[in-house]
C-alpha cells in the first residue's frame, strides 16, 4: 500500500525530482537553507526559472537592466554603467566640418562660386556619419541628441541631393522657382532649430550658443534665397548667414572637444559655462560657503 509520502512524489509528475520547487531543479530545502544562511540567490535579467512560459513581473527591480543615457542633451543626466562610448562628439564634429566648409564658401572665401565640394562632405561626413551618431544617441537613450544629430544628418544628405551636379537635376528642372523653394527649405530648418534652441535654455552657454548661431544662420540664408533678384540670392544675407554658420561650426567643435577631453587624455577641462538658472548653476551656488564672508563682515562692523 502506497504511503501518502509516495503519493505526493507521484503527483509531481515525471521530470521533477522529489523535493524540487518545479523551476530549476533546486530543492525547497536548499532554498530554505540558503535563505537561513543569509545568502541571496542572484538572478540574471533573463532568468525565468527555466520555464520559457513563466509569467514574469516586469516591474521587479531585479528583472530590469540599469538605465543609461548619452551626453548630447541639455540636461544633467550622467549614465551609470555606460555600455557605449559617447557618440555626441562624433556627430558634432561631422556637423562642424561640413558647416565650416559651406560657410567659408558663403562668405566668398577665395571667390569660390559653387558649393559643389560640399556635396562630398554632405553625403559622407555631415550626412552619413552624423546620422549614425544620431542613431547611437538613440541607443544610449538620449532623445534630444538622437533627434538633433539624426535630423541634421538628414539635412546634409538632402542638401547634397539638391546640389549633386548632373545627378538629380533638381535645380535645373525647377528653373526660376528654385531659389524661392530653397529659401522655404531653409526656413523650415530655421523653425526646427528654434524648437531645439528652446530646449537649451537651461543648459550651458556653449550649448545654447551653438544652436543660437545655427538658428540665425538658417534664418539669414533663408531670407537671402527668398529675397532673390535677377536669378541670384541676396548676397548680403548669404554672407551674413555664412558668418553665423562659421560661428556655429566653431561652437560645435568646442562642444565636441568638451565631450572628448577628460582626465585620461587632457591636462585641462573645457569650460562650458552653466547658466546660473540651470540646475547645475543652482547646485553650485548652494555649495558656496559664505559663512566666512559673513563672519568677516560682522567683525568689521
Helices and strands as residue ranges (DSSP letters): H 4-11, H 28-36, G 61-63, H 88-106, G 109-111, H 116-123, I 124-129, H 130-139, H 143-163, H 170-174, G 175-177, H 178-198, H 205-226, H 235-260, H 279-287, H 291-300
